[in-house]
Amino acid sequence: MDNFEAFAPPKAAVSDSEVAAPKIPLAFKIFLVVLLALDLFGRISGGASGGLVWDGVLALAAWRTMAGSRPASRVLGGLLTLMGVMSAVVAVPLFQRQPVMAYVVLFLVAYMLALAGYIFFSPTMQAVFRKSDAKKWSGG
């Protein structure tokens, strides 16, 4: 073994770089876009224009998450969790007046929390973020 090869990566590490980079699943992208569209439609149809800034932040975090940004994914997951908790609080009083609407809101709560859980705990998403972080810190 030469002195020049002492700090070279193992041969297995060099050959592993040819493996395709992990990507965010298409189903997750579609579910996220549908959620954003439903939220925006609900705000516009409800006449609550004050939440458009919230939707803008949510859309920006979703956009950066799709680009592989780990910090943006944490913001998006936190916003989805916060929205889920706030919606669950809104759904509880609805059971007395409009039980069907309460079930719709609870379905949306489960939908938001499932997306947040996927962002935080999915091995696929973690692989995407690790690859993105490695690319960012390597300068490439």
CNS distance restraints for C-alpha pairs under 8 A (distance, minus, plus):
assign (resid   1 and name CA) (resid   5 and name CA) 6.81 0.50 0.50
assign (resid   1 and name CA) (resid   6 and name CA) 7.50 0.50 0.50
assign (resid   2 and name CA) (resid   6 and name CA) 6.87 0.50 0.50
assign (resid   4 and name CA) (resid   8 and name CA) 7.72 0.50 0.50
assign (resid   9 and name CA) (resid  13 and name CA) 6.31 0.50 0.50
assign (resid   9 and name CA) (resid  14 and name CA) 6.86 0.50 0.50
assign (resid  10 and name CA) (resid  14 and name CA) 6.71 0.50 0.50
assign (resid  11 and name CA) (resid  15 and name CA) 6.39 0.50 0.50
assign (resid  12 and name CA) (resid  16 and name CA) 6.11 0.50 0.50
assign (resid  13 and name CA) (resid  17 and name CA) 6.78 0.50 0.50
assign (resid  21 and name CA) (resid 128 and name CA) 7.63 0.50 0.50
assign (resid  21 and name CA) (resid 131 and name CA) 7.21 0.50 0.50
assign (resid  22 and name CA) (resid 124 and name CA) 7.13 0.50 0.50
assign (resid  22 and name CA) (resid 127 and name CA) 6.29 0.50 0.50
assign (resid  22 and name CA) (resid 128 and name CA) 5.30 0.50 0.50
assign (resid  22 and name CA) (resid 131 and name CA) 7.48 0.50 0.50
assign (resid  23 and name CA) (resid 124 and name CA) 7.69 0.50 0.50
assign (resid  23 and name CA) (resid 125 and name CA) 7.93 0.50 0.50
assign (resid  23 and name CA) (resid 128 and name CA) 5.93 0.50 0.50
assign (resid  24 and name CA) (resid  28 and name CA) 7.16 0.50 0.50
assign (resid  24 and name CA) (resid  29 and name CA) 7.35 0.50 0.50
assign (resid  24 and name CA) (resid  66 and name CA) 7.06 0.50 0.50
assign (resid  24 and name CA) (resid 124 and name CA) 7.15 0.50 0.50
assign (resid  24 and name CA) (resid 125 and name CA) 6.42 0.50 0.50
assign (resid  24 and name CA) (resid 128 and name CA) 6.78 0.50 0.50
assign (resid  25 and name CA) (resid  29 and name CA) 6.62 0.50 0.50
assign (resid  26 and name CA) (resid  30 and name CA) 6.19 0.50 0.50
assign (resid  27 and name CA) (resid  31 and name CA) 6.12 0.50 0.50
assign (resid  28 and name CA) (resid  32 and name CA) 6.06 0.50 0.50
assign (resid  28 and name CA) (resid 115 and name CA) 7.69 0.50 0.50
assign (resid  29 and name CA) (resid  33 and name CA) 6.17 0.50 0.50
assign (resid  29 and name CA) (resid  66 and name CA) 7.64 0.50 0.50
assign (resid  30 and name CA) (resid  34 and name CA) 6.10 0.50 0.50
assign (resid  31 and name CA) (resid  35 and name CA) 6.16 0.50 0.50
assign (resid  31 and name CA) (resid 115 and name CA) 7.98 0.50 0.50
assign (resid  32 and name CA) (resid  36 and name CA) 6.23 0.50 0.50
assign (resid  32 and name CA) (resid  62 and name CA) 7.70 0.50 0.50
assign (resid  32 and name CA) (resid 115 and name CA) 7.40 0.50 0.50
assign (resid  33 and name CA) (resid  37 and name CA) 6.08 0.50 0.50
assign (resid  34 and name CA) (resid  38 and name CA) 6.06 0.50 0.50
assign (resid  35 and name CA) (resid  39 and name CA) 6.09 0.50 0.50
assign (resid  35 and name CA) (resid 112 and name CA) 7.72 0.50 0.50
assign (resid  36 and name CA) (resid  40 and name CA) 6.09 0.50 0.50
assign (resid  36 and name CA) (resid  55 and name CA) 7.58 0.50 0.50
assign (resid  36 and name CA) (resid  58 and name CA) 7.86 0.50 0.50
assign (resid  36 and name CA) (resid  59 and name CA) 7.06 0.50 0.50
assign (resid  37 and name CA) (resid  41 and name CA) 5.96 0.50 0.50
assign (resid  38 and name CA) (resid  42 and name CA) 6.00 0.50 0.50
assign (resid  39 and name CA) (resid  43 and name CA) 6.23 0.50 0.50
assign (resid  39 and name CA) (resid  55 and name CA) 7.59 0.50 0.50
assign (resid  40 and name CA) (resid  44 and name CA) 6.19 0.50 0.50
assign (resid  40 and name CA) (resid  52 and name CA) 7.57 0.50 0.50
assign (resid  40 and name CA) (resid  55 and name CA) 6.78 0.50 0.50
assign (resid  41 and name CA) (resid  45 and name CA) 5.92 0.50 0.50
assign (resid  42 and name CA) (resid  46 and name CA) 5.79 0.50 0.50
assign (resid  43 and name CA) (resid  47 and name CA) 6.11 0.50 0.50
assign (resid  43 and name CA) (resid  48 and name CA) 5.18 0.50 0.50
assign (resid  43 and name CA) (resid  49 and name CA) 6.52 0.50 0.50
assign (resid  43 and name CA) (resid  51 and name CA) 6.77 0.50 0.50
assign (resid  43 and name CA) (resid  52 and name CA) 7.42 0.50 0.50
assign (resid  44 and name CA) (resid  48 and name CA) 6.32 0.50 0.50
assign (resid  44 and name CA) (resid  49 and name CA) 6.60 0.50 0.50
assign (resid  48 and name CA) (resid  52 and name CA) 7.92 0.50 0.50
assign (resid  50 and name CA) (resid  54 and name CA) 7.98 0.50 0.50
assign (resid  51 and name CA) (resid  55 and name CA) 6.28 0.50 0.50
assign (resid  52 and name CA) (resid  56 and name CA) 6.04 0.50 0.50
assign (resid  53 and name CA) (resid  57 and name CA) 6.29 0.50 0.50
assign (resid  54 and name CA) (resid  58 and name CA) 6.15 0.50 0.50
assign (resid  55 and name CA) (resid  59 and name CA) 5.93 0.50 0.50
assign (resid  56 and name CA) (resid  60 and name CA) 6.07 0.50 0.50
assign (resid  57 and name CA) (resid  61 and name CA) 6.11 0.50 0.50
assign (resid  58 and name CA) (resid  62 and name CA) 6.13 0.50 0.50
assign (resid  58 and name CA) (resid  76 and name CA) 6.39 0.50 0.50
assign (resid  58 and name CA) (resid  79 and name CA) 7.10 0.50 0.50
assign (resid  59 and name CA) (resid  63 and name CA) 6.06 0.50 0.50
assign (resid  60 and name CA) (resid  64 and name CA) 6.25 0.50 0.50
assign (resid  61 and name CA) (resid  65 and name CA) 6.01 0.50 0.50
assign (resid  61 and name CA) (resid  72 and name CA) 5.07 0.50 0.50
assign (resid  61 and name CA) (resid  73 and name CA) 6.70 0.50 0.50
assign (resid  61 and name CA) (resid  75 and name CA) 6.49 0.50 0.50
assign (resid  61 and name CA) (resid  76 and name CA) 5.37 0.50 0.50
assign (resid  62 and name CA) (resid  66 and name CA) 6.23 0.50 0.50
assign (resid  62 and name CA) (resid  72 and name CA) 7.29 0.50 0.50
assign (resid  62 and name CA) (resid  73 and name CA) 7.23 0.50 0.50
assign (resid  62 and name CA) (resid  76 and name CA) 6.25 0.50 0.50
assign (resid  63 and name CA) (resid  67 and name CA) 6.61 0.50 0.50
assign (resid  64 and name CA) (resid  68 and name CA) 6.61 0.50 0.50
assign (resid  64 and name CA) (resid  69 and name CA) 5.67 0.50 0.50
assign (resid  64 and name CA) (resid  72 and name CA) 5.75 0.50 0.50
assign (resid  64 and name CA) (resid  73 and name CA) 7.51 0.50 0.50
assign (resid  65 and name CA) (resid  69 and name CA) 5.03 0.50 0.50
assign (resid  65 and name CA) (resid  70 and name CA) 6.82 0.50 0.50
assign (resid  65 and name CA) (resid  72 and name CA) 5.37 0.50 0.50
assign (resid  65 and name CA) (resid  73 and name CA) 4.91 0.50 0.50
assign (resid  65 and name CA) (resid  76 and name CA) 7.62 0.50 0.50
assign (resid  68 and name CA) (resid  73 and name CA) 8.00 0.50 0.50
assign (resid  68 and name CA) (resid 128 and name CA) 6.27 0.50 0.50
assign (resid  68 and name CA) (resid 129 and name CA) 5.64 0.50 0.50
assign (resid  68 and name CA) (resid 132 and name CA) 5.76 0.50 0.50
assign (resid  69 and name CA) (resid  73 and name CA) 6.28 0.50 0.50
assign (resid  69 and name CA) (resid 129 and name CA) 6.53 0.50 0.50
assign (resid  69 and name CA) (resid 132 and name CA) 6.97 0.50 0.50
assign (resid  69 and name CA) (resid 133 and name CA) 7.92 0.50 0.50
assign (resid  70 and name CA) (resid  74 and name CA) 6.34 0.50 0.50
assign (resid  70 and name CA) (resid 129 and name CA) 5.55 0.50 0.50
assign (resid  70 and name CA) (resid 133 and name CA) 7.75 0.50 0.50
assign (resid  71 and name CA) (resid  75 and name CA) 6.37 0.50 0.50
assign (resid  72 and name CA) (resid  76 and name CA) 6.05 0.50 0.50
assign (resid  73 and name CA) (resid  77 and name CA) 5.93 0.50 0.50
assign (resid  73 and name CA) (resid 119 and name CA) 6.71 0.50 0.50
assign (resid  74 and name CA) (resid  78 and name CA) 6.01 0.50 0.50
assign (resid  74 and name CA) (resid 119 and name CA) 7.83 0.50 0.50
assign (resid  74 and name CA) (resid 120 and name CA) 7.47 0.50 0.50
assign (resid  75 and name CA) (resid  79 and name CA) 6.08 0.50 0.50
assign (resid  76 and name CA) (resid  80 and name CA) 6.07 0.50 0.50
assign (resid  76 and name CA) (resid 116 and name CA) 7.58 0.50 0.50
assign (resid  77 and name CA) (resid  81 and name CA) 6.09 0.50 0.50
assign (resid  77 and name CA) (resid 115 and name CA) 7.61 0.50 0.50
assign (resid  77 and name CA) (resid 116 and name CA) 4.54 0.50 0.50
assign (resid  77 and name CA) (resid 117 and name CA) 7.55 0.50 0.50
assign (resid  77 and name CA) (resid 119 and name CA) 6.29 0.50 0.50
assign (resid  77 and name CA) (resid 120 and name CA) 6.94 0.50 0.50
assign (resid  78 and name CA) (resid  82 and name CA) 6.07 0.50 0.50
assign (resid  78 and name CA) (resid 116 and name CA) 7.37 0.50 0.50
assign (resid  79 and name CA) (resid  83 and name CA) 5.99 0.50 0.50
assign (resid  80 and name CA) (resid  84 and name CA) 6.03 0.50 0.50
assign (resid  80 and name CA) (resid 112 and name CA) 5.60 0.50 0.50
assign (resid  80 and name CA) (resid 113 and name CA) 6.59 0.50 0.50
assign (resid  80 and name CA) (resid 115 and name CA) 7.60 0.50 0.50
assign (resid  80 and name CA) (resid 116 and name CA) 5.90 0.50 0.50
assign (resid  81 and name CA) (resid  85 and name CA) 6.24 0.50 0.50
assign (resid  81 and name CA) (resid 112 and name CA) 6.87 0.50 0.50
assign (resid  81 and name CA) (resid 113 and name CA) 5.82 0.50 0.50
assign (resid  81 and name CA) (resid 116 and name CA) 6.27 0.50 0.50
assign (resid  82 and name CA) (resid  86 and name CA) 6.15 0.50 0.50
assign (resid  83 and name CA) (resid  87 and name CA) 5.96 0.50 0.50
assign (resid  83 and name CA) (resid 109 and name CA) 7.79 0.50 0.50
assign (resid  83 and name CA) (resid 112 and name CA) 7.56 0.50 0.50
assign (resid  84 and name CA) (resid  88 and name CA) 6.12 0.50 0.50
assign (resid  84 and name CA) (resid 108 and name CA) 7.67 0.50 0.50
assign (resid  84 and name CA) (resid 109 and name CA) 4.66 0.50 0.50
assign (resid  84 and name CA) (resid 110 and name CA) 7.43 0.50 0.50
assign (resid  84 and name CA) (resid 112 and name CA) 5.87 0.50 0.50
assign (resid  84 and name CA) (resid 113 and name CA) 6.15 0.50 0.50
assign (resid  85 and name CA) (resid  89 and name CA) 6.34 0.50 0.50
assign (resid  85 and name CA) (resid 109 and name CA) 7.40 0.50 0.50
assign (resid  86 and name CA) (resid  90 and name CA) 6.38 0.50 0.50
assign (resid  87 and name CA) (resid  91 and name CA) 6.11 0.50 0.50
assign (resid  87 and name CA) (resid 105 and name CA) 6.71 0.50 0.50
assign (resid  87 and name CA) (resid 106 and name CA) 7.59 0.50 0.50
assign (resid  87 and name CA) (resid 109 and name CA) 6.33 0.50 0.50
assign (resid  88 and name CA) (resid  92 and name CA) 6.50 0.50 0.50
assign (resid  88 and name CA) (resid 105 and name CA) 7.26 0.50 0.50
assign (resid  88 and name CA) (resid 106 and name CA) 6.37 0.50 0.50
assign (resid  88 and name CA) (resid 109 and name CA) 6.38 0.50 0.50
assign (resid  89 and name CA) (resid  93 and name CA) 7.83 0.50 0.50
assign (resid  90 and name CA) (resid  94 and name CA) 7.04 0.50 0.50
assign (resid  91 and name CA) (resid  95 and name CA) 6.88 0.50 0.50
assign (resid  91 and name CA) (resid 101 and name CA) 7.99 0.50 0.50
assign (resid  91 and name CA) (resid 102 and name CA) 4.95 0.50 0.50
assign (resid  91 and name CA) (resid 103 and name CA) 7.76 0.50 0.50
assign (resid  91 and name CA) (resid 105 and name CA) 6.00 0.50 0.50
assign (resid  91 and name CA) (resid 106 and name CA) 6.63 0.50 0.50
assign (resid  92 and name CA) (resid 102 and name CA) 7.10 0.50 0.50
assign (resid  93 and name CA) (resid  97 and name CA) 7.46 0.50 0.50
assign (resid  94 and name CA) (resid  98 and name CA) 5.29 0.50 0.50
assign (resid  94 and name CA) (resid  99 and name CA) 6.10 0.50 0.50
assign (resid  94 and name CA) (resid 101 and name CA) 6.96 0.50 0.50
assign (resid  94 and name CA) (resid 102 and name CA) 5.21 0.50 0.50
assign (resid  95 and name CA) (resid  99 and name CA) 4.30 0.50 0.50
assign (resid  95 and name CA) (resid 100 and name CA) 7.82 0.50 0.50
assign (resid  95 and name CA) (resid 101 and name CA) 7.92 0.50 0.50
assign (resid  95 and name CA) (resid 102 and name CA) 5.56 0.50 0.50
assign (resid  98 and name CA) (resid 102 and name CA) 6.36 0.50 0.50
assign (resid  99 and name CA) (resid 103 and name CA) 6.33 0.50 0.50
assign (resid 100 and name CA) (resid 104 and name CA) 6.42 0.50 0.50
assign (resid 101 and name CA) (resid 105 and name CA) 6.24 0.50 0.50
assign (resid 102 and name CA) (resid 106 and name CA) 6.15 0.50 0.50
assign (resid 103 and name CA) (resid 107 and name CA) 6.10 0.50 0.50
assign (resid 104 and name CA) (resid 108 and name CA) 6.37 0.50 0.50
assign (resid 105 and name CA) (resid 109 and name CA) 6.18 0.50 0.50
assign (resid 106 and name CA) (resid 110 and name CA) 6.22 0.50 0.50
assign (resid 107 and name CA) (resid 111 and name CA) 6.14 0.50 0.50
assign (resid 108 and name CA) (resid 112 and name CA) 6.10 0.50 0.50
assign (resid 109 and name CA) (resid 113 and name CA) 6.11 0.50 0.50
assign (resid 110 and name CA) (resid 114 and name CA) 5.94 0.50 0.50
assign (resid 111 and name CA) (resid 115 and name CA) 6.36 0.50 0.50
assign (resid 112 and name CA) (resid 116 and name CA) 6.23 0.50 0.50
assign (resid 113 and name CA) (resid 117 and name CA) 5.95 0.50 0.50
assign (resid 114 and name CA) (resid 118 and name CA) 6.09 0.50 0.50
assign (resid 115 and name CA) (resid 119 and name CA) 6.25 0.50 0.50
assign (resid 116 and name CA) (resid 120 and name CA) 6.26 0.50 0.50
assign (resid 117 and name CA) (resid 121 and name CA) 5.74 0.50 0.50
assign (resid 117 and name CA) (resid 122 and name CA) 7.45 0.50 0.50
assign (resid 118 and name CA) (resid 122 and name CA) 4.96 0.50 0.50
assign (resid 118 and name CA) (resid 125 and name CA) 7.55 0.50 0.50
assign (resid 119 and name CA) (resid 125 and name CA) 6.20 0.50 0.50
assign (resid 120 and name CA) (resid 125 and name CA) 7.77 0.50 0.50
assign (resid 120 and name CA) (resid 126 and name CA) 7.81 0.50 0.50
assign (resid 121 and name CA) (resid 125 and name CA) 7.72 0.50 0.50
assign (resid 121 and name CA) (resid 126 and name CA) 7.48 0.50 0.50
assign (resid 122 and name CA) (resid 126 and name CA) 6.33 0.50 0.50
assign (resid 123 and name CA) (resid 127 and name CA) 6.07 0.50 0.50
assign (resid 124 and name CA) (resid 128 and name CA) 6.38 0.50 0.50
assign (resid 125 and name CA) (resid 129 and name CA) 6.30 0.50 0.50
assign (resid 126 and name CA) (resid 130 and name CA) 6.07 0.50 0.50
assign (resid 127 and name CA) (resid 131 and name CA) 6.13 0.50 0.50
assign (resid 128 and name CA) (resid 132 and name CA) 6.14 0.50 0.50
assign (resid 129 and name CA) (resid 133 and name CA) 5.93 0.50 0.50
assign (resid 130 and name CA) (resid 134 and name CA) 6.05 0.50 0.50
assign (resid 131 and name CA) (resid 135 and name CA) 6.20 0.50 0.50
assign (resid 132 and name CA) (resid 136 and name CA) 6.14 0.50 0.50
assign (resid 133 and name CA) (resid 137 and name CA) 6.11 0.50 0.50
assign (resid 134 and name CA) (resid 138 and name CA) 5.98 0.50 0.50
assign (resid 135 and name CA) (resid 139 and name CA) 6.41 0.50 0.50
assign (resid 135 and name CA) (resid 140 and name CA) 5.42 0.50 0.50
assign (resid 136 and name CA) (resid 140 and name CA) 6.33 0.50 0.50
